[in-house]
Amino acid sequence: MGKITKHTEKIKNIIRIAFPLIIQGLVFQLQSLTDKAFLGNLDTRYVSAAGAAQMPYAATIDSMVAVSTGLIIITSKLFGANKKGQIASYVRSMALYHTMAGVVIFGLWHMFAHEILTFFQVDPSIIDYSISYVKICTAYLLFIGIDSSLQAMLQGMGDTKPVMYAGILKVGLNILISWILIFGKFGFPALYVTGAAIGTLVANLCSCLFLCIYCLVYKKHKYQILNMDQLRVSVKPYFEIIRLGVPVGLEYLLWNFSNLLLIRFINGFSYRDMAIYTLTFGFQCIIYVIFEGTSKATLSLIGRAIGAGKGQDGNSFFYITMVLNFIIVGLATICFFCFPKTLLSIFSNDTELIKRAVLFLEWIGIIMIPQSMNVICGNAIRAHGDTKWMFVSQIIGSTIIIGVSWFLVEILHMDMLAIYITIFLDEAARGGVNFLYYKHKYGKVMRANLNNKS
């Protein structure tokens, strides 16, 4: 009974931290899916244009935000070791210097948007829409350092409810503004793809503003980020953050780059294939957010356990979360196989498109099984401060993606199915390798603990 009680308490801790992260992630996906639903029911070209622009733009955002994992790791360990006073200096440093990096990347996007999207073979009939979309959305990069540093601090401390509230605000504003500007309501002109981009940007900026008010004004005495006695912000904490975070950023960048090569193949098929990919992976993203939320919660809990000198508790969180993730994915896969047409019809009224997309939505369910294992393994490994290994395993995965996709498409002349087979092989290989790595290197803590008890 004692063991069951301990596991129950750990599950409650995971859910307590994960639930706000999941809600925040779900509303973010709802934000994206709402735009797709609005645009897809107007013209398939519009949803393809938004999807073609979102993929490389999301790769940029993912890589920038991934670097903040270093701050999550540092914050969780300092919090677990009861050294909360040291956290603010890391947050200030990242907010300033990561914002500088965002300004540079914003400039690069505005100078080379056409060249980037042309490289990924975006259909000439929709590329102007895609360029307009991405140039508006990238203005968020000017504030990404502030937003990502505040979210990383809150996540590392386990205070995730403000992140959830910011996410709810974001999706509410995005749905309202996008609806008005896409369709031209209340006397506004119908801006279509441009309207979706403006809605996304305004919602992101308001969400960031909410976190700034919460952390810097409402809870300023709790977090003490704005310290007027320290006007000079040292770059040294940022170097410590990027030492841990850059391998994660490179890992995400490499993952996104190899998957963008898949996007290049899809754009080479047709814009209708891009619409199928955009819709099916939209559903995958919803479920991904749920098991990523539990995995991020576990990263924080493992880091705090390590900081408190209780490494064996960290291993318990790892295995419990793996079981939770398999349950989540299992239920989603059943839905994808039983109700594919019903789900797809929410976001498109194109009957031929829906008919073709059914097979690929079922493949999404299959892909998520090893993917869920890969995500929890990755976060558990990073929680130990081991961020380089995940970059190494991503090199293996990217090699699989590039090699297998090229062989299936260019040599065997397969169509869209080649893309989904490639992604499955990548997730299965990395999921298995990362699980064995974690079990061998960090599972020993649990085994040693059990042996000592016996």
N, C-alpha and C positions, 0 to 999 in steps of 0.2 A: 504493500500500500504506500509505503514511504517513497519508493521509486516512482510510482505512478503519480503521486502528488507533486514530486519534483518536476516530472515531465510536463504535467498540466500547468504548473507555474511558468515553466519556460515557454510553453506554447502561448500563454497569456502575454508574456513579455514580448514575444515575437510579433503577435497580432497588435499589441498596443502601439508599437513603433511602426509596424508595417502598414496598418490601416490608413493613417493619414497619407503615407507615401503612395499607397495604392489609389486612394481617392484622387490625389493630386495627379498621378499618372493617367488615371482613367479620364479625368476631365480634360487633360491635355490631348488624349487620343480622341475624345469626343469633339474637341475643338477641331482637330484635323478631319475627322470623319464627317462632321457637319458641313464643312466646306466642300468635301467630296460629294456629299449627298446633294447639296445645293447646285453645284456645278454639273454633276453627272446627270441630273434631271433636266438640265438645260441643253447640254451638248457634250457628247463623249470627248470631243477635242479639248474642252475646258478642263475636265478632270485629268486628262492625260498631260496637259500643259502644267497643271499644278503639281502632279505627281513627278513629272520629269525634273521640275525645278526643286521640289522638296528633297529629293534623294541626295544630290550633292550638297545642298545647303544643310540638311540634317547631319551629313557627315562632318561638316565644319563645326556645327554646334555640339555634336556628340563628343568630338575630340577636345574641344575647349572645356566642356563641362567635366569630361573624364579626368582632366588634370586635377580638378578639385577633390578627387578621391584621396589625394595626398593629405588634404586638409581634414577630411573625414577621419582618416586613420590617426592623424596626430591629435585631433580633438577628442576622439573616443578614448585614446590611451591617457591623455592628460585628465580627462573627466574621471576615468576609472581610478587613476592614481590620486584623485582629489587635488589636482593642480589647476583648477579652473581659471585662476588669475592669469595664467600664461597664454590662454587661448586667444584673447583679443588681439595681441600683437601679430599673430599669424593671420587672423581675419583681415586686419587693416592692410597688411603687406600684400596679401593676395588680391584684395579688392582693387588696390591701386595698380599694381604691376600687371595683373591679368587684364585689366581694362585697357592698358596700353597695348597689349598684344591684340586685343579685340579691335582696336582702332586700325591697326596695321592690316589685319585680315579683312576688315570692312572695306578698306581702300583697294585691296587686291580684287575683291569680288566686283567692285564697281568698275574697275579698269578692264577686267578680263571675263566678265560674265558671258559674253557671246562666245569667246574662245572655249571656255570651260564646257558650256552646254553643247557646243558644236562637237567637241571631242567625244562627248557621250552620245553622239548621233541622235540628238533630239530632232524629231521630224521637222523639216523646214516650215511646214504648214502651221506649226504651233510654237515655234521657237521664240517668236516675238512676245507671245503671252508669257512664256516661261521666264524670259529675261526681265520683263516688267515685274513679275511676281517676286523673283529672287532679289532684285535690286531694292525693293521696298522692305522685304522681310529682314535683309541683312543689317538694317539700321539697329536692330536689337543687339548686334555685336558690340556696339558702343557702350553697352551697359552690362554685358555678360559677366564681366569680372566682379561687379558688385553683387549681381543676382546669384551667381554660382557660389561665391564665398559665403554669403549669408545662409544659403540653403545647406551648404556643406557643414557649417558650424552647427546649425540646428539639428541636422541629421546625426552628427557625431555625438551631440549631447542627448540625443533621444527625444528632443523637443520638436516633434514633427507636425503637430497640429497647425502651426502657422503656415507651413508649406502647403498643407491641405487647403486652408482657407484662401491662400493666394491662388491656388489652382482652380478652386471653384469660382473665384472672382474672374479669373482669366477666361474660362470657358463661357461664363455667362455673358461677358462683354463681347467675346468673339462671335458667339451665335447671333447676338443682337446686331452688332455692327456689320458683320458679314451679310446677314439677311437684308439689312437696309441697303447696303452698297452693291451687293451682287445683283439684286432684283430691281433696285431703284425705287425704294419705298419712301414715303413722306416727302416727295418732291426732289429727292436726290436722283442723279443720273444712274442708269444701270451700268455698273463698271465691270461686272463679270469677274474675271480672274484678278484684275487689279483690286476690285472691291474685297475679294477674299484675302489678298495680301495685306491690305490696310487694316482689315479686321484683326488679322493675326498679330500684326505689329503693335497696334494700340493695346490689345489685350495683354501681350507680353510685357509691355512697358508699365501698364497699370499694376500688373502682378508684382513686378520688381519694386514699384513705388510702395505697394502695401508692405512688403517685407522690410523696406527701409524705414518706414514709419513705425512698424512693430519693433524692430530691433534697435533702432537708433533714437527713437523718441519715447514710445510707450514703455519699452522695457530697457531703457538706456542704463539704469542702475544695475540691472541684472547682468547685462552682457558687457557694458563698459567699453564699447568699441571706439566711440569718439572720446578720446582722452586728450583734452586741450593742453595737457602738460607735455605731450609727446607729439608735437606738430610734424616732426621729421619721421617719416615712415621708413624703417630699415628694410633693405632688400634681402637681408640674410634669412628671415623666416620664409620668404617666398622661394629662395633657393632650396630650403629644406623641403618645402611643399612639392616643388617640381621634381626634386630627386625621387620622391615617391610617386608623384603624379604623372610625370612625363612618360614613363613606361606604359602607364594606363592610357594616356592620351595617344601614344604611338600605336598601342594595341588597337584602340578604337579606330584610329586613322587607317591602319592597315586593313582592319576588318571592313571598314567602309569603302576603302579604295578597291579591294578585291570584289566587293559586292557591287560597286559602281561599274566594274567591268561587266558584270552580269546585266546591269541596266543598259550598258552599251549594246550588248547582244539583243536585249528586248526591244530597244528603240530601233534596232536594225530589222526586227521582224515587222512590226507595224505599231501604230499608235493605239490600236485596239488591244494588242497584247500588253502594252504598257498600262492600259486601263484595267485589264484583268489582274495584273501584278499589283497595281496600286490598291485595288479593292480587296483582294485576298490577303495581302499582307497588312492591310488595315485591321482586319479581324485578328490576325496573329499578334499585332501590336497591343490590342486590348488585353489578351490573355498574358502576353509577355509582361505587361505592366504589373499584373498581379503577382506572378512568381518572382519578378525582379524586386518588387516591394518587400516581399518576405526575405529575399536574399540580402537586400540592402540593410534591412533591420538586423539580420544576423551578422553582417559585417560590423555594425556598430556594437552589438552585444559581445561578439568575440573580442573586438578591440578593447572594450571596457573590462572584460574578464582577464585579458592579458595584462592590462594596466594594473588591475587589482591583484595580480599574481595567482589567478585561478584559471589556468589554461585548460584544465579538464572540463570546466563548464562550457568553454568555447566549443569543444568537440561535440558536446551534447546538443548545443544549438545547431550545429552543422547537420547532424544526422536527422534531427527532428524536422528541420526545414526542408531537407531533401524529400522526406515522406510527404509533407504538406504540398510541395510543388508537384509531385507526381499525381496526387489526388486532384489538384486544380487542373492540370493538363489533361488528365483522363476524362474529366467531366466535359471539358471544352471539346475534345476530340469526338466524343459521342454526339455532341450537338452538331458539329461540322459534318458528320456522316449522316445524321438523321434529318437535318433541316437546312441543307445547303442553299436551295433555291429561295426559301423563305428569307434567309439571312441576306443573301446577295440582292434580292429585290428591294431591300430597304434603300440601297445606294445607287440603283440604276433601274431604269425602265426599259432597257435594251434587252429583249428576250433572248436574242442570239448570243449576246455577250454573257448573260447569266448562264445559259446552257453550257457554254464552253468553260466557264469559270468554276463549275461544280467540281470537276476532277481536281483542280488545283487548290480549292479550299480544303478538300479532303487530304491532300498532301501536306497542307499547313498543319493539320492535326498530327500527322506522323512526324513532321519535322520538330514539333515542339517537345516531344518526349525526350530526346537526347539534349535538346537546347536547355530545358529546365534544369537538367543535371549540370550542364556546363556553366550556367549562370550562378548557381549556388556554390559550385566548386571554386569558380573565379573569385567571388566575393570573400569566401572563407580564406583562400590563399592570400588575397590582398590584405585581409585583416591582420595577418601576421607580419605585415610590412614587406611581404615578398611580392612586389609588383613586377619584377623583371621576368619571372617565370611565365606569367600570362602573356607577355609580349612574345616570348619564345614559342609558346604553344600556338599563338596566333600566326606566327610565321608558317608553322605546319599547316594550319587551316587555310591560309591564303594560297599556299602552294597547291593545296587540293582544289580550291575554288578555281584558280587560274588554269591549272592543268586539265582538270576534269571537264570544265565548261568548254574550253577550247577544243578538246578531243570530241566531245559529244556534239557540239554545234558545227565546228569546221570540218571534222573528219567524217562523223556519222550523219551529219546534216539533220540532227534532231531539232525540234521546235521548242516551245515553251517548257515541255516536260524536262528537258535537259537542265534547265535552271533550277527546278525544284529538286531533282535528283542530286545535283551538285551541292545545294545548300544542306540537304539531309546528310550527305557523306561528310561534309565539313563539321556539322554540329556533332555527329556521332563520334567522329575521330577525336575531336577536342574534348568532348564530354568524357569519353573513356580515359584519355590520357591524363586529363586534369584530376579526375577522381582517383586514379592510381597514384598520382603524384601527392595529392593531399593525404591519402590514407597512409602512404609510406613515410612521408616527412612529418606530418602533424598528428596523425592518428596514434602515433606512439605515445603521446601524452596521455591519452585515454587508457591505452593498454597498460602503461606503467602505473597509472593511478589504480586501476582495477586489481593489478597484481599486488600492490602494496596493501589494499584493503583485505585481500584474501590471506 
